[in-house]
Amino acid sequence: MLPGRPEDRSPGAAALPEDPEDLGPGTAAERTRLAWERTAITFGAVGLAMLRGEPVAGLIVLAVTPLIWALGRYVSATAPPEARSRRLLVVAVAVTGVAVVATVVALLGHGGPVRLR
């Protein structure tokens, strides 16, 4: 018998769900908020690291950091069902905008057609 198998459990023990998301559905919003905060912190750290080699690109990344943090707070706030599709649109547009800015910075910052310095 392997530990954790159904035959090992006592009759009154609750079965654990296969998906970890089902363990605490009430904590999904908190996990989402924390993920966005980690992303914003990472953007800030990368922006600071970029300041030394590419100051303008680093400042652009640092300027986007508060947007990412605010977006995370916006996403993790509870919304009525009718507002969810609007929030998804805002998130999609913001993420696409950040991706476009990152692409432009990457292309221009590394000797692309125009240098940022």
Backbone as CSV, one residue per row, in Angstrom:
resi,resn,N_x,N_y,N_z,CA_x,CA_y,CA_z,C_x,C_y,C_z
1,MET,0.828,-1.181,0.000,0.000,0.000,0.000,0.874,1.247,0.000
2,LEU,0.571,2.206,-0.868,1.300,3.459,-0.938,0.612,4.515,-0.088
3,PRO,1.400,5.385,0.580,0.769,6.447,1.376,-0.027,7.371,0.467
4,GLY,-1.134,7.871,0.982,-1.956,8.794,0.229,-2.987,8.118,-0.647
5,ARG,-2.967,6.793,-0.704,-3.937,6.056,-1.512,-5.264,5.994,-0.750
6,PRO,-6.376,5.879,-1.437,-7.681,5.852,-0.763,-7.808,4.757,0.281
7,GLU,-7.169,3.617,0.060,-7.302,2.522,1.030,-6.565,2.815,2.338
8,ASP,-5.654,3.829,2.338,-4.918,4.189,3.542,-5.694,5.153,4.427
9,ARG,-6.708,5.777,3.902,-7.426,6.807,4.648,-8.458,6.178,5.570
10,SER,-8.650,6.868,6.674,-9.704,6.425,7.578,-11.059,6.777,6.958
11,PRO,-12.116,6.130,7.366,-13.428,6.364,6.743,-13.893,7.820,6.851
12,GLY,-13.495,8.539,7.880,-13.958,9.913,8.068,-13.060,10.959,7.418
13,ALA,-11.941,10.553,6.817,-11.002,11.515,6.231,-11.553,12.076,4.926
14,ALA,-11.339,13.373,4.722,-11.800,14.022,3.491,-10.780,13.770,2.380
15,ALA,-11.281,13.561,1.184,-10.406,13.331,0.038,-9.878,14.670,-0.472
16,LEU,-8.603,14.698,-0.804,-8.013,15.901,-1.360,-8.301,15.973,-2.851
17,PRO,-8.647,17.158,-3.356,-8.895,17.277,-4.793,-7.587,17.160,-5.570
18,GLU,-7.696,16.733,-6.834,-6.501,16.595,-7.671,-5.900,17.944,-8.013
19,ASP,-6.737,18.941,-8.292,-6.281,20.259,-8.696,-6.041,21.129,-7.466
20,PRO,-4.829,21.677,-7.288,-4.561,22.520,-6.124,-5.465,23.744,-6.059
21,GLU,-5.979,24.197,-7.208,-6.881,25.351,-7.227,-8.154,25.058,-6.439
22,ASP,-8.534,23.776,-6.350,-9.757,23.411,-5.654,-9.566,23.363,-4.140
23,LEU,-8.336,23.424,-3.669,-8.090,23.384,-2.227,-8.649,24.621,-1.532
24,GLY,-8.437,25.771,-2.110,-8.914,27.000,-1.505,-9.390,27.974,-2.558
25,PRO,-10.590,27.775,-3.104,-11.044,28.665,-4.164,-11.158,30.116,-3.699
26,GLY,-11.325,30.349,-2.415,-11.404,31.711,-1.896,-10.075,32.433,-1.941
27,THR,-8.991,31.692,-2.066,-7.670,32.320,-2.096,-7.171,32.586,-3.504
28,ALA,-7.979,32.308,-4.514,-7.556,32.525,-5.901,-7.255,33.995,-6.160
29,ALA,-8.087,34.889,-5.644,-7.856,36.329,-5.848,-6.554,36.757,-5.179
30,GLU,-6.268,36.203,-4.012,-5.020,36.547,-3.323,-3.812,36.030,-4.099
31,ARG,-3.906,34.818,-4.633,-2.805,34.286,-5.427,-2.583,35.126,-6.684
32,THR,-3.662,35.566,-7.297,-3.552,36.416,-8.487,-2.895,37.740,-8.135
33,ARG,-3.314,38.351,-7.033,-2.726,39.620,-6.602,-1.240,39.458,-6.320
34,LEU,-0.873,38.399,-5.643,0.537,38.158,-5.339,1.357,37.921,-6.603
35,ALA,0.787,37.231,-7.577,1.495,37.000,-8.838,1.746,38.317,-9.566
36,TRP,0.755,39.203,-9.583,0.947,40.504,-10.222,1.987,41.330,-9.461
37,GLU,1.975,41.259,-8.128,2.968,42.000,-7.346,4.375,41.478,-7.617
38,ARG,4.522,40.154,-7.714,5.840,39.597,-8.047,6.288,40.046,-9.432
39,THR,5.357,40.127,-10.365,5.690,40.596,-11.708,6.148,42.042,-11.675
40,ALA,5.453,42.885,-10.909,5.842,44.298,-10.806,7.210,44.432,-10.145
41,ILE,7.462,43.656,-9.115,8.767,43.698,-8.447,9.864,43.266,-9.417
42,THR,9.585,42.245,-10.210,10.561,41.772,-11.188,10.842,42.840,-12.233
43,PHE,9.794,43.505,-12.718,9.998,44.592,-13.675,10.870,45.681,-13.059
44,GLY,10.608,46.030,-11.795,11.409,47.049,-11.135,12.868,46.635,-11.008
45,ALA,13.100,45.395,-10.653,14.476,44.911,-10.509,15.192,44.883,-11.853
46,VAL,14.494,44.433,-12.894,15.109,44.414,-14.221,15.375,45.833,-14.697
47,GLY,14.447,46.746,-14.435,14.649,48.147,-14.811,15.855,48.749,-14.118
48,LEU,16.007,48.460,-12.835,17.175,48.957,-12.100,18.468,48.360,-12.646
49,ALA,18.440,47.088,-12.972,19.632,46.448,-13.525,19.973,47.018,-14.896
50,MET,18.953,47.387,-15.660,19.175,47.929,-16.999,19.726,49.347,-16.968
51,LEU,19.532,50.060,-15.875,19.968,51.457,-15.799,21.460,51.610,-16.065
52,ARG,22.231,50.641,-15.659,23.681,50.736,-15.810,24.116,50.649,-17.274
53,GLY,23.555,49.706,-18.005,23.965,49.513,-19.394,23.148,50.317,-20.391
54,GLU,21.865,50.415,-20.164,20.945,51.124,-21.066,20.049,52.021,-20.225
55,PRO,20.510,53.218,-19.877,19.749,54.067,-18.947,18.341,54.421,-19.437
56,VAL,18.191,54.742,-20.702,16.870,55.130,-21.201,15.929,53.929,-21.178
57,ALA,16.399,52.788,-21.624,15.572,51.580,-21.603,15.213,51.197,-20.167
58,GLY,16.160,51.333,-19.260,15.887,51.040,-17.854,14.833,51.956,-17.279
59,LEU,14.879,53.234,-17.648,13.867,54.180,-17.175,12.493,53.859,-17.748
60,ILE,12.459,53.404,-18.977,11.171,53.016,-19.573,10.587,51.820,-18.832
61,VAL,11.425,50.833,-18.539,10.945,49.655,-17.803,10.496,50.061,-16.403
62,LEU,11.247,50.944,-15.758,10.842,51.426,-14.434,9.538,52.215,-14.502
63,ALA,9.321,52.942,-15.588,8.083,53.705,-15.739,6.873,52.787,-15.920
64,VAL,7.066,51.615,-16.476,5.968,50.668,-16.691,5.643,49.906,-15.396
65,THR,6.575,49.846,-14.472,6.400,49.072,-13.239,5.158,49.482,-12.451
66,PRO,4.911,50.785,-12.200,3.681,51.134,-11.464,2.406,50.749,-12.209
67,LEU,2.453,50.785,-13.539,1.289,50.365,-14.319,0.988,48.891,-14.056
68,ILE,2.012,48.079,-14.016,1.818,46.645,-13.770,1.282,46.418,-12.366
69,TRP,1.810,47.151,-11.398,1.336,47.017,-10.018,-0.136,47.431,-9.924
70,ALA,-0.495,48.564,-10.548,-1.880,49.035,-10.511,-2.811,48.069,-11.242
71,LEU,-2.331,47.515,-12.326,-3.131,46.552,-13.078,-3.421,45.318,-12.227
72,GLY,-2.434,44.881,-11.470,-2.639,43.743,-10.577,-3.671,44.026,-9.510
73,ARG,-3.663,45.232,-8.973,-4.668,45.598,-7.968,-6.053,45.665,-8.600
74,TYR,-6.100,46.149,-9.830,-7.371,46.242,-10.550,-7.938,44.855,-10.849
75,VAL,-7.073,43.949,-11.261,-7.506,42.596,-11.611,-7.968,41.831,-10.384
76,SER,-7.261,41.977,-9.270,-7.566,41.159,-8.102,-8.757,41.675,-7.306
77,ALA,-9.241,42.885,-7.602,-10.429,43.384,-6.918,-11.643,42.603,-7.418
78,THR,-12.534,42.277,-6.499,-13.711,41.518,-6.904,-14.626,42.392,-7.748
79,ALA,-15.181,41.792,-8.768,-16.055,42.516,-9.681,-17.323,41.705,-9.928
80,PRO,-18.420,42.403,-10.159,-19.632,41.669,-10.512,-19.453,40.998,-11.872
81,PRO,-20.223,39.950,-12.139,-20.040,39.200,-13.387,-20.122,40.053,-14.648
82,GLU,-20.971,41.080,-14.659,-21.109,41.888,-15.866,-19.880,42.761,-16.128
83,ALA,-19.078,43.021,-15.110,-17.880,43.851,-15.289,-16.650,43.019,-15.636
84,ARG,-16.739,41.702,-15.541,-15.569,40.851,-15.782,-15.062,40.941,-17.217
85,SER,-15.961,40.976,-18.201,-15.506,41.033,-19.593,-14.804,42.356,-19.873
86,ARG,-15.275,43.439,-19.264,-14.612,44.735,-19.431,-13.220,44.704,-18.795
87,ARG,-13.113,44.083,-17.635,-11.804,43.970,-16.975,-10.843,43.131,-17.799
88,LEU,-11.354,42.052,-18.379,-10.496,41.223,-19.225,-9.978,42.020,-20.416
89,LEU,-10.817,42.864,-20.984,-10.394,43.703,-22.101,-9.315,44.688,-21.656
90,VAL,-9.506,45.317,-20.501,-8.507,46.261,-19.984,-7.183,45.550,-19.745
91,VAL,-7.235,44.367,-19.149,-6.013,43.604,-18.882,-5.339,43.207,-20.190
92,ALA,-6.115,42.751,-21.152,-5.532,42.343,-22.437,-4.859,43.524,-23.142
93,VAL,-5.506,44.684,-23.133,-4.929,45.869,-23.766,-3.664,46.310,-23.024
94,ALA,-3.699,46.301,-21.698,-2.532,46.726,-20.920,-1.356,45.774,-21.116
95,VAL,-1.612,44.479,-21.091,-0.535,43.506,-21.270,0.043,43.617,-22.676
96,THR,-0.822,43.811,-23.663,-0.346,43.992,-25.031,0.495,45.260,-25.141
97,GLY,0.057,46.325,-24.477,0.827,47.572,-24.484,2.196,47.403,-23.857
98,VAL,2.256,46.714,-22.729,3.547,46.464,-22.078,4.436,45.619,-22.988
99,ALA,3.859,44.622,-23.656,4.641,43.785,-24.565,5.177,44.598,-25.739
100,VAL,4.363,45.514,-26.266,4.814,46.355,-27.374,5.944,47.277,-26.916
101,VAL,5.779,47.886,-25.741,6.839,48.756,-25.209,8.119,47.951,-24.995
102,ALA,8.004,46.756,-24.436,9.186,45.923,-24.205,9.858,45.542,-25.520
103,THR,9.060,45.258,-26.544,9.627,44.910,-27.844,10.359,46.090,-28.461
104,VAL,9.744,47.268,-28.389,10.384,48.475,-28.938,11.681,48.767,-28.202
105,VAL,11.651,48.677,-26.872,12.864,48.929,-26.083,13.935,47.906,-26.434
106,ALA,13.541,46.648,-26.575,14.527,45.614,-26.901,15.137,45.849,-28.280
107,LEU,14.323,46.219,-29.246,14.835,46.426,-30.597,15.673,47.695,-30.711
108,LEU,15.229,48.759,-30.092,15.955,50.023,-30.193,17.148,50.090,-29.253
109,GLY,17.083,49.370,-28.165,18.140,49.442,-27.164,19.368,48.625,-27.490
110,HIS,19.279,47.734,-28.427,20.413,46.863,-28.734,20.920,47.068,-30.153
111,GLY,21.056,48.293,-30.529,21.647,48.581,-31.831,20.717,48.332,-32.990
112,GLY,19.422,48.512,-32.769,18.457,48.365,-33.851,18.584,49.542,-34.808
113,PRO,17.540,49.844,-35.538,17.588,50.927,-36.503,17.916,52.284,-35.869
114,VAL,17.472,52.514,-34.636,17.734,53.787,-33.945,18.216,53.462,-32.546
115,ARG,19.278,54.079,-32.101,19.778,53.879,-30.728,19.010,54.792,-29.783
116,LEU,18.764,54.322,-28.554,18.060,55.125,-27.565,18.952,56.175,-26.919
117,ARG,20.269,56.059,-27.038,21.160,57.027,-26.404,21.412,58.204,-27.293
